[in-house]
Amino acid sequence: MNEVGTILSEVFKGCGFALLVFDFNTTSGHMNYLSNAHRGDMIRALQEFIDHSQCDGGRP
């Protein structure tokens, strides 16, 4: 995952990013998380994404 983070940092210079990786068809709730942002900043960005996603009916 660290190699992917290095590549994403180069591709998205000057931008924050998060990569969430999880297994389909499982009930374990396990997820790997990678970000170049501070935890608090990323949590705010993810919450904003969730809020907007819920407002538009969850359309992709």
ChimeraX commands (.cxc) that place a marker at each C-alpha (Angstrom):
marker #1 position 0.00,0.00,0.00 radius 0.5
marker #1 position 2.90,2.35,0.67 radius 0.5
marker #1 position 4.02,2.07,-2.96 radius 0.5
marker #1 position 0.53,3.01,-4.11 radius 0.5
marker #1 position 0.59,5.98,-1.71 radius 0.5
marker #1 position 3.86,7.19,-3.19 radius 0.5
marker #1 position 2.41,7.00,-6.70 radius 0.5
marker #1 position -0.81,8.78,-5.68 radius 0.5
marker #1 position 1.22,11.54,-3.99 radius 0.5
marker #1 position 3.07,12.14,-7.25 radius 0.5
marker #1 position -0.06,12.02,-9.42 radius 0.5
marker #1 position -2.14,14.28,-7.13 radius 0.5
marker #1 position 0.52,16.80,-6.05 radius 0.5
marker #1 position -1.00,19.50,-3.90 radius 0.5
marker #1 position -4.19,17.52,-3.23 radius 0.5
marker #1 position -5.28,15.34,-0.36 radius 0.5
marker #1 position -6.31,11.77,-1.06 radius 0.5
marker #1 position -7.57,8.67,0.68 radius 0.5
marker #1 position -7.61,5.10,-0.50 radius 0.5
marker #1 position -10.01,2.70,1.21 radius 0.5
marker #1 position -9.53,-1.01,0.45 radius 0.5
marker #1 position -11.98,-3.62,1.72 radius 0.5
marker #1 position -13.08,-7.15,0.89 radius 0.5
marker #1 position -16.40,-7.75,-0.83 radius 0.5
marker #1 position -18.63,-10.53,0.50 radius 0.5
marker #1 position -17.42,-10.43,4.07 radius 0.5
marker #1 position -18.94,-9.44,7.38 radius 0.5
marker #1 position -15.62,-8.79,9.13 radius 0.5
marker #1 position -15.75,-5.04,8.56 radius 0.5
marker #1 position -11.99,-5.03,7.93 radius 0.5
marker #1 position -10.71,-2.15,5.81 radius 0.5
marker #1 position -7.27,-0.77,5.01 radius 0.5
marker #1 position -6.88,3.00,4.81 radius 0.5
marker #1 position -4.17,5.13,3.23 radius 0.5
marker #1 position -4.06,8.92,3.12 radius 0.5
marker #1 position -1.60,11.76,2.76 radius 0.5
marker #1 position -3.71,14.06,4.94 radius 0.5
marker #1 position -3.78,14.53,8.69 radius 0.5
marker #1 position -6.34,12.22,10.28 radius 0.5
marker #1 position -8.71,15.02,11.37 radius 0.5
marker #1 position -8.66,16.64,7.91 radius 0.5
marker #1 position -9.38,13.33,6.22 radius 0.5
marker #1 position -12.21,12.50,8.60 radius 0.5
marker #1 position -13.83,15.88,7.81 radius 0.5
marker #1 position -13.44,15.25,4.06 radius 0.5
marker #1 position -14.90,11.75,4.37 radius 0.5
marker #1 position -17.83,13.06,6.43 radius 0.5
marker #1 position -18.51,15.71,3.79 radius 0.5
marker #1 position -18.48,12.97,1.13 radius 0.5
marker #1 position -20.90,10.85,3.17 radius 0.5
marker #1 position -23.22,13.81,3.77 radius 0.5
marker #1 position -23.33,14.69,0.07 radius 0.5
marker #1 position -23.75,11.04,-0.94 radius 0.5
marker #1 position -26.75,10.65,1.35 radius 0.5
marker #1 position -28.34,13.85,0.00 radius 0.5
marker #1 position -28.30,12.64,-3.62 radius 0.5
marker #1 position -29.88,9.28,-2.84 radius 0.5
marker #1 position -26.58,7.40,-2.84 radius 0.5
marker #1 position -26.11,7.56,-6.59 radius 0.5
marker #1 position -22.56,6.66,-7.68 radius 0.5
marker link #1:1,2 radius 0.2
marker link #1:2,3 radius 0.2
marker link #1:3,4 radius 0.2
marker link #1:4,5 radius 0.2
marker link #1:5,6 radius 0.2
marker link #1:6,7 radius 0.2
marker link #1:7,8 radius 0.2
marker link #1:8,9 radius 0.2
marker link #1:9,10 radius 0.2
marker link #1:10,11 radius 0.2
marker link #1:11,12 radius 0.2
marker link #1:12,13 radius 0.2
marker link #1:13,14 radius 0.2
marker link #1:14,15 radius 0.2
marker link #1:15,16 radius 0.2
marker link #1:16,17 radius 0.2
marker link #1:17,18 radius 0.2
marker link #1:18,19 radius 0.2
marker link #1:19,20 radius 0.2
marker link #1:20,21 radius 0.2
marker link #1:21,22 radius 0.2
marker link #1:22,23 radius 0.2
marker link #1:23,24 radius 0.2
marker link #1:24,25 radius 0.2
marker link #1:25,26 radius 0.2
marker link #1:26,27 radius 0.2
marker link #1:27,28 radius 0.2
marker link #1:28,29 radius 0.2
marker link #1:29,30 radius 0.2
marker link #1:30,31 radius 0.2
marker link #1:31,32 radius 0.2
marker link #1:32,33 radius 0.2
marker link #1:33,34 radius 0.2
marker link #1:34,35 radius 0.2
marker link #1:35,36 radius 0.2
marker link #1:36,37 radius 0.2
marker link #1:37,38 radius 0.2
marker link #1:38,39 radius 0.2
marker link #1:39,40 radius 0.2
marker link #1:40,41 radius 0.2
marker link #1:41,42 radius 0.2
marker link #1:42,43 radius 0.2
marker link #1:43,44 radius 0.2
marker link #1:44,45 radius 0.2
marker link #1:45,46 radius 0.2
marker link #1:46,47 radius 0.2
marker link #1:47,48 radius 0.2
marker link #1:48,49 radius 0.2
marker link #1:49,50 radius 0.2
marker link #1:50,51 radius 0.2
marker link #1:51,52 radius 0.2
marker link #1:52,53 radius 0.2
marker link #1:53,54 radius 0.2
marker link #1:54,55 radius 0.2
marker link #1:55,56 radius 0.2
marker link #1:56,57 radius 0.2
marker link #1:57,58 radius 0.2
marker link #1:58,59 radius 0.2
marker link #1:59,60 radius 0.2
view
